[in-house]
Amino acid sequence: MSTLTIQLDTARKSSWSEQEVNNVVLITDFVQHLMNDHDFTYVRDTFGNSEYVQHNRSVPEGMEGILTYMEGFTKKFPEFSYDVKHIYADGDFVTFHSHATLKKVQRGNPEKGLNIVDIWRIADGKIVEHWDAIQAIDGSMRLFALLSGGKTANDNGLF
């Protein structure tokens, strides 16, 4: 299966400070390996020492929580991909606006998958906090969200 690659060169803004560029590069590396390459060993080895506060209530706390969650998710959906459409940087915060799909055949189809906005906070060169907003696009994804939602996996607030 071919994987998507985040196109950082085309997303980069000339207005970003050096710190913002470094933060975006860090998050791009993390997301590429986690969401597209499904290289959980790399993510664990590279980012596993980060204190990671997870605000998505469906995902267990910490870096190990997101890794365990995504390992299970990609076993069910091995063609899952995360197509980054926009990248925003603001100081310690990096935001990705993306189109996620479960099947390779759905990639690029704006009527399938999930519309996702992910926000990370970086401190001292480490990913320390994550929030997201997820919108199911098609009926099957809305049903999936309904059936898989509601279970609280951490005690962090949404905000």
N, C-alpha and C positions, 0 to 999 in steps of 0.2 A: 504494500500500500504506500503510495506517495503521500508525504505529509506536507501541510501548508507551512510556509516560512513567513514570519512576520517581516514586513518590508520597512525596516527602521529608516533607511535612507530617504524614502519618499514621505515618511510621516514626520520627519524631523523638522522643527521650526527654528528659524534663525533667531527668534527672540528668546529661546531657552538659554538660561545661564549654564555655566559649566556644571554646577551642581545638578541642575535639572536634566542635562544630557546624561550625566552619570547615573542618575536615578532611573531614567528611561531605559538606558542600556541594561541596568540591573534587572528591571522588571521584564524587559523583553527577553533576556536570557532565561529568567525563571519561567515565564509563561510559555515560551517556545518549547522548552524541555518538558514542562508539566502537561500542557494542554494539547500540543501538536505531536511532539516526538514520543510522548508517554515514557520518557526516560526517567523513571522515578529514582533510580540509583543515583543518577547525576544530581537531581534536585535534592535528594537526601544528603549527599556528600557535600554539595555546594551551599545549600541554604538551611540545612538541618539544625544548625546551631543558633538560629534566629528565634527570638521570643516573638511569636506570631499570634496576635489576637484576632480571632476569627469572628466576624459579625454576621456571617450567613448562619442563621440558627439551625440549618439542616446539616451543617458540616461540623464535625468534632473540632474541639479547640486545638490550637497549635499547628506547627508545621507538619508534625506527624499526622495530625487529624486530616489535613487536606490531602496529604499523600495517600493515606489509607482510603479515604473517600474516593479519590480519583483512580486508584488502583482497582477498586471494586467496580467503579463506573465504567472504566475502559475495558474491563473483562466482559461486561454486558454489551458495550458499544465500542468495539475495537476501531471503528472508522471515525469515531468522534474527532471533530476538528474545531478550531477556534480561529476564525478569520478576522483579524484586527482591521477595522475600517478607519478608526481615528485614534490618535494618541494625544493626550493633553498632559502637560506638566505644570505644576504650580508649587514651587519650593519643594517641600518634603513629600508632596502628593503626586502620584502618577495615575492617570485614568485612561483605561482602554474602553472603547466602544466597539463591540464585536458582534459577529454573526456566527453562532455555534450551530453545528449540524451533527447529527448522529451517524449519517451514512455519506459515503463519498459522493454518491450520485446526487445528493441534495446540495452539495457545495455550490455556492453562487446563486442559488434559487432563493430570492427574497421572500418567497411564500412558505418556506420550510424552516424549521429549526427554532432557535432562540435569539432574541435581541438581548444582549448583555452589556451592562455598564459595570466595570470593575474599578474599584479605587483602592490603591495601596498607599500606605504611609511608610516612608523610609526614614530611619534614624541611624546615624553613624555607619552608613553603608550597608545596613541590614533591613530586610523587610520586616516590619514590626506590627502592621495592622492591615486588615482587609475588610472592605464592604462591597456588596454588589446589589444590583437591581436586575432582575431577570424577567423578561416578557416572552411568553410562549407565543409563537407566530401562528402555527397551524393547529388544527383540531387535535391531532394526535399528541402534539407537544403540550397542549392545554390539559388533555386527559392525563398525560404522564405527570405533569406538575401537580395536578389535583391528587393523584394517587400516591405520589411520593412526598407531598408536602405535609406540613403539620407536625412532624416529629422534630422535637427540639434536641439538638445534639450538643449544645453548649449553653452556658448561662450568661453570655455577653449580650448586652443590649444591641438593638439594631442601629443605634446612632452613637 
